[in-house]
């Protein structure tokens, strides 16, 4: 798997963050080590969405700490001062005090208003309509992987979402089966992917998520709504790069890769196209146009396979093709000897599996 | 109702039995007579004890599930148990702890304490009360019997559609869940109606609403919430059952149904449910804190109104569980505001408890320690609640371990802590013996350490990006240390709970004998002997103030016990409640046959039982 250290972003600005300090000090004291948290929600975010949430969080955090200090302070004092003492006086049986009641009710109300105002401001700020030149990406949830479609670029990919730095993105989210939730903590909050339902006005209920990534890097995320047996293994990565690099990636996605004739990869291509693989998987520029499983275009260039599950190596690809259910319970892909997702076993020989793995790995060049 | 209790004395009956625990809880004629006596009992005290015993049994089951969950999560990428087992464990842990532990434990206290607190001889409908218990027990046992089939529910305690549809959950797992919860829900509804009626109609003369003890008040509010919220979850469960058993499409998106509808229905029930869990404990500590401060509750009417207000506003906040669903900024803002408003009465209650202790003479009994524990710990849960009431912040915290930490701080740190206080407080009333204070202090301190070590780190685990309901997490998230701390805490918490259960069992025989009012508490239940005679009060007391025993005006123990063969006549035992409960449960369970007429067999059994019940006299003719 990818080491946390390779995941970039924002470490410099952490130094200015009091909450980060508090937590790191507490955690280091408790556990005796400094740690890096690639899915942290409280490191400075790498985008406007996460930053807006984080700034609001800090406001709320300090208000709640103030309340906690008052309640615990009073409680501590009361427990110390008013513990029963032998021979102490019988307490005065007072029944209440209207002024005090009004005081703490109004006090609580004021704090609540002071939290609510910036909250509602941020609610509207983070749910603004995307601008005209925003990059549209359709995010479609499947048990248990992510499909990403770029309609303007005519590109489809899976599990690794490539985004340009500094350009607003307009994610449109829905699900092909059950409810999922898109969450990349370093970039911002989550949003559910609901199965498509027609609203009374005839339109489809599609969720939107609009933000701008302001830093290049790889950001980890995963499904945040329980979606069945392999919910825990539905990871994703956002790979943010400067606009020119993103455009290069789009071009590469649209340029078919041909394996050298006579190579193992070429043999693998033959096996792939002749087997049931093509019923579910698509590879741009070939006859493989299945839509039930992840699009495999330029698969070799991805960092992981199985939705963030395994490092993308030829060995892992072969192992995955052989028996995907060993890595991902309930997976809807058949192995060579076991059915999956209602499909019969592929029946590929180990030599054929090796060839297919070589072919898929070659799709990255 | 034929079996409503009149408060007049019944015909006289010669008797001369003692009033110890043995006399109250056993029947003459040996073990079988006693078992028969318990199965057919309509005595609110016995039913209360059965509720508590069943709920404690389920507590141990749910606790074991929690420990298995924590072992699996102790280290990253663990393979102690697989995904499927894990999903069943966390689903059953949540379902069990909410529906089979926290709710029935509160109901156990409603049963035993409320009639005593209001000067009544039983609840309004004693046989209905028995029905409520048996339906609950059968529902809970049925739900747990799913383990024997290897098909325990596995779609989480919130059971979001459309994952629960036959298409995505073809096994029996969700069948067990929808049927089990439906049965348990019937029990809650019956109980709620019973307690509303009891509290309105059976209060002793002079016990006006604004003189009612806070625990009775919170029982009253909770019962109203139950009576109105349970029908909402019932609608959702019936829709789901119809989708699964009769191929309707309420939650099937492709066929015009809408999975989000489930979320609305579930949370319209689910948020009031949160207050169903917490208000009884607020009531308990509103008794415990004044007693051990030797001061009346500060701001009694404010605390009552705050409870009522929480009950009402609790209906208007449900979509704060759905900020990620995509309801749009206007709906989000509304639910932000309503949720913020509900924080105010909750905070006011906290301050009133603090003010009650202020100027008092605090006695740190175990009951008081747990009440103080509630004030301290629940505040953390309330404040993290304010954090994710802020919708954009919730977009990060929702469905993460931060939320897991939050609701354990409210439900365990609030509801369960209050229930523990209630156990130590009322145990002498129930058994005539005090619980061991030494074991109690061990229980309290191991609880404080174990609970906080388990759940405080989960705030960080969530803030650092670990979603809930995951059976594994990659090592690169850097969360192994925090999770290990949680797991160690869970085992300390487990030991703590065993100390509590041991204390309950041991003290029943070996505890220090308790007088009628061992704590010098002010409310009516302490005016009768410990344990009370089965008719509670020989003479119905007259109440002239909020704290009758501190004013010395109400019935003392001398007037509470019938003398000279002058015992009030109580309703007779009946086997029909348990048989009716079997019929009701059977009706639901037979749905699993997936043949439309099979459940009618259960319905027929129910009809026969209800008919026989209706014609059985409530008071047996004297022989």
HADDOCK unambig.tbl for C-alpha pairs under 7 A between the chains (distance, minus, plus):
assign (segid A and resid 3 and name CA) (segid B and resid 476 and name CA) 6.37 0.50 0.50
assign (segid A and resid 4 and name CA) (segid B and resid 476 and name CA) 5.55 0.50 0.50
assign (segid A and resid 31 and name CA) (segid B and resid 481 and name CA) 6.59 0.50 0.50
assign (segid A and resid 35 and name CA) (segid B and resid 478 and name CA) 6.40 0.50 0.50
assign (segid A and resid 36 and name CA) (segid B and resid 478 and name CA) 6.25 0.50 0.50
assign (segid A and resid 37 and name CA) (segid B and resid 464 and name CA) 6.00 0.50 0.50
assign (segid A and resid 37 and name CA) (segid B and resid 477 and name CA) 5.55 0.50 0.50
assign (segid A and resid 37 and name CA) (segid B and resid 478 and name CA) 5.64 0.50 0.50
assign (segid A and resid 38 and name CA) (segid B and resid 477 and name CA) 5.86 0.50 0.50
assign (segid A and resid 39 and name CA) (segid B and resid 464 and name CA) 5.59 0.50 0.50
assign (segid A and resid 39 and name CA) (segid B and resid 465 and name CA) 4.55 0.50 0.50
assign (segid A and resid 39 and name CA) (segid B and resid 477 and name CA) 6.54 0.50 0.50
assign (segid A and resid 40 and name CA) (segid B and resid 463 and name CA) 6.01 0.50 0.50
assign (segid A and resid 40 and name CA) (segid B and resid 464 and name CA) 3.79 0.50 0.50
assign (segid A and resid 40 and name CA) (segid B and resid 465 and name CA) 5.08 0.50 0.50
assign (segid A and resid 41 and name CA) (segid B and resid 396 and name CA) 6.60 0.50 0.50
assign (segid A and resid 41 and name CA) (segid B and resid 463 and name CA) 5.36 0.50 0.50
assign (segid A and resid 41 and name CA) (segid B and resid 464 and name CA) 5.74 0.50 0.50
assign (segid A and resid 41 and name CA) (segid B and resid 465 and name CA) 6.22 0.50 0.50
assign (segid A and resid 42 and name CA) (segid B and resid 463 and name CA) 6.43 0.50 0.50
assign (segid A and resid 53 and name CA) (segid B and resid 392 and name CA) 5.70 0.50 0.50
assign (segid A and resid 53 and name CA) (segid B and resid 393 and name CA) 5.54 0.50 0.50
assign (segid A and resid 56 and name CA) (segid B and resid 393 and name CA) 6.97 0.50 0.50
assign (segid A and resid 57 and name CA) (segid B and resid 393 and name CA) 5.79 0.50 0.50
assign (segid A and resid 60 and name CA) (segid B and resid 387 and name CA) 6.10 0.50 0.50
assign (segid A and resid 61 and name CA) (segid B and resid 387 and name CA) 6.93 0.50 0.50
assign (segid A and resid 64 and name CA) (segid B and resid 383 and name CA) 5.69 0.50 0.50
assign (segid A and resid 72 and name CA) (segid B and resid 376 and name CA) 6.71 0.50 0.50
assign (segid A and resid 75 and name CA) (segid B and resid 354 and name CA) 6.43 0.50 0.50
assign (segid A and resid 78 and name CA) (segid B and resid 357 and name CA) 6.64 0.50 0.50
assign (segid A and resid 78 and name CA) (segid B and resid 358 and name CA) 5.70 0.50 0.50
assign (segid A and resid 82 and name CA) (segid B and resid 358 and name CA) 6.68 0.50 0.50
assign (segid A and resid 82 and name CA) (segid B and resid 359 and name CA) 5.97 0.50 0.50
assign (segid A and resid 82 and name CA) (segid B and resid 360 and name CA) 5.73 0.50 0.50
assign (segid A and resid 82 and name CA) (segid B and resid 361 and name CA) 5.51 0.50 0.50
assign (segid A and resid 82 and name CA) (segid B and resid 362 and name CA) 6.01 0.50 0.50
assign (segid A and resid 83 and name CA) (segid B and resid 361 and name CA) 5.35 0.50 0.50
assign (segid A and resid 83 and name CA) (segid B and resid 362 and name CA) 4.37 0.50 0.50
assign (segid A and resid 83 and name CA) (segid B and resid 363 and name CA) 6.51 0.50 0.50
assign (segid A and resid 84 and name CA) (segid B and resid 361 and name CA) 4.13 0.50 0.50
assign (segid A and resid 84 and name CA) (segid B and resid 362 and name CA) 4.80 0.50 0.50
assign (segid A and resid 84 and name CA) (segid B and resid 363 and name CA) 5.76 0.50 0.50
assign (segid A and resid 91 and name CA) (segid B and resid 294 and name CA) 6.55 0.50 0.50
assign (segid A and resid 91 and name CA) (segid B and resid 295 and name CA) 6.48 0.50 0.50
assign (segid A and resid 91 and name CA) (segid B and resid 359 and name CA) 6.37 0.50 0.50
assign (segid A and resid 91 and name CA) (segid B and resid 360 and name CA) 5.16 0.50 0.50
assign (segid A and resid 91 and name CA) (segid B and resid 361 and name CA) 6.26 0.50 0.50
assign (segid A and resid 93 and name CA) (segid B and resid 295 and name CA) 5.23 0.50 0.50
assign (segid A and resid 93 and name CA) (segid B and resid 296 and name CA) 6.11 0.50 0.50
assign (segid A and resid 94 and name CA) (segid B and resid 296 and name CA) 7.00 0.50 0.50
assign (segid A and resid 95 and name CA) (segid B and resid 296 and name CA) 6.19 0.50 0.50
assign (segid A and resid 95 and name CA) (segid B and resid 297 and name CA) 6.58 0.50 0.50
assign (segid A and resid 95 and name CA) (segid B and resid 298 and name CA) 5.09 0.50 0.50
assign (segid A and resid 95 and name CA) (segid B and resid 299 and name CA) 5.96 0.50 0.50
assign (segid A and resid 96 and name CA) (segid B and resid 298 and name CA) 4.73 0.50 0.50
assign (segid A and resid 96 and name CA) (segid B and resid 299 and name CA) 4.36 0.50 0.50
assign (segid A and resid 97 and name CA) (segid B and resid 299 and name CA) 6.85 0.50 0.50
assign (segid A and resid 104 and name CA) (segid B and resid 348 and name CA) 6.72 0.50 0.50
assign (segid A and resid 105 and name CA) (segid B and resid 344 and name CA) 6.61 0.50 0.50
assign (segid A and resid 105 and name CA) (segid B and resid 348 and name CA) 6.16 0.50 0.50
assign (segid A and resid 108 and name CA) (segid B and resid 344 and name CA) 5.79 0.50 0.50
assign (segid A and resid 109 and name CA) (segid B and resid 344 and name CA) 6.27 0.50 0.50
assign (segid A and resid 112 and name CA) (segid B and resid 340 and name CA) 6.00 0.50 0.50
assign (segid A and resid 116 and name CA) (segid B and resid 337 and name CA) 6.55 0.50 0.50
assign (segid A and resid 119 and name CA) (segid B and resid 390 and name CA) 5.66 0.50 0.50
assign (segid A and resid 119 and name CA) (segid B and resid 391 and name CA) 6.90 0.50 0.50
assign (segid A and resid 120 and name CA) (segid B and resid 333 and name CA) 5.64 0.50 0.50
assign (segid A and resid 122 and name CA) (segid B and resid 392 and name CA) 6.67 0.50 0.50
assign (segid A and resid 123 and name CA) (segid B and resid 329 and name CA) 5.92 0.50 0.50
assign (segid A and resid 123 and name CA) (segid B and resid 333 and name CA) 6.99 0.50 0.50
assign (segid A and resid 123 and name CA) (segid B and resid 391 and name CA) 6.74 0.50 0.50
assign (segid A and resid 123 and name CA) (segid B and resid 392 and name CA) 5.91 0.50 0.50
assign (segid A and resid 124 and name CA) (segid B and resid 329 and name CA) 5.72 0.50 0.50
assign (segid A and resid 127 and name CA) (segid B and resid 329 and name CA) 6.59 0.50 0.50
assign (segid A and resid 178 and name CA) (segid B and resid 162 and name CA) 5.71 0.50 0.50
assign (segid A and resid 178 and name CA) (segid B and resid 163 and name CA) 5.53 0.50 0.50
assign (segid A and resid 185 and name CA) (segid B and resid 396 and name CA) 6.73 0.50 0.50
assign (segid A and resid 185 and name CA) (segid B and resid 465 and name CA) 6.35 0.50 0.50
assign (segid A and resid 188 and name CA) (segid B and resid 396 and name CA) 6.85 0.50 0.50
assign (segid A and resid 189 and name CA) (segid B and resid 395 and name CA) 4.32 0.50 0.50
assign (segid A and resid 189 and name CA) (segid B and resid 396 and name CA) 4.44 0.50 0.50
assign (segid A and resid 190 and name CA) (segid B and resid 324 and name CA) 6.32 0.50 0.50
assign (segid A and resid 190 and name CA) (segid B and resid 395 and name CA) 5.21 0.50 0.50
assign (segid A and resid 190 and name CA) (segid B and resid 396 and name CA) 6.23 0.50 0.50
assign (segid A and resid 191 and name CA) (segid B and resid 324 and name CA) 4.82 0.50 0.50
assign (segid A and resid 191 and name CA) (segid B and resid 325 and name CA) 6.53 0.50 0.50
assign (segid A and resid 191 and name CA) (segid B and resid 326 and name CA) 6.90 0.50 0.50
assign (segid A and resid 192 and name CA) (segid B and resid 324 and name CA) 5.64 0.50 0.50
assign (segid A and resid 192 and name CA) (segid B and resid 325 and name CA) 5.24 0.50 0.50
assign (segid A and resid 192 and name CA) (segid B and resid 326 and name CA) 6.90 0.50 0.50
assign (segid A and resid 195 and name CA) (segid B and resid 253 and name CA) 6.42 0.50 0.50
assign (segid A and resid 196 and name CA) (segid B and resid 253 and name CA) 6.59 0.50 0.50
assign (segid A and resid 197 and name CA) (segid B and resid 253 and name CA) 5.65 0.50 0.50
assign (segid A and resid 197 and name CA) (segid B and resid 258 and name CA) 6.44 0.50 0.50
assign (segid A and resid 207 and name CA) (segid B and resid 326 and name CA) 5.94 0.50 0.50
assign (segid A and resid 224 and name CA) (segid B and resid 399 and name CA) 6.14 0.50 0.50
assign (segid A and resid 224 and name CA) (segid B and resid 467 and name CA) 5.73 0.50 0.50
assign (segid A and resid 225 and name CA) (segid B and resid 399 and name CA) 6.79 0.50 0.50
assign (segid A and resid 226 and name CA) (segid B and resid 469 and name CA) 6.40 0.50 0.50
assign (segid A and resid 227 and name CA) (segid B and resid 163 and name CA) 6.63 0.50 0.50
assign (segid A and resid 228 and name CA) (segid B and resid 155 and name CA) 6.93 0.50 0.50
assign (segid A and resid 229 and name CA) (segid B and resid 83 and name CA) 5.92 0.50 0.50
assign (segid A and resid 229 and name CA) (segid B and resid 84 and name CA) 5.88 0.50 0.50
assign (segid A and resid 230 and name CA) (segid B and resid 83 and name CA) 6.93 0.50 0.50
assign (segid A and resid 231 and name CA) (segid B and resid 470 and name CA) 6.73 0.50 0.50
assign (segid A and resid 232 and name CA) (segid B and resid 470 and name CA) 4.55 0.50 0.50
assign (segid A and resid 232 and name CA) (segid B and resid 471 and name CA) 6.17 0.50 0.50
assign (segid A and resid 232 and name CA) (segid B and resid 472 and name CA) 6.27 0.50 0.50
assign (segid A and resid 329 and name CA) (segid B and resid 83 and name CA) 6.83 0.50 0.50
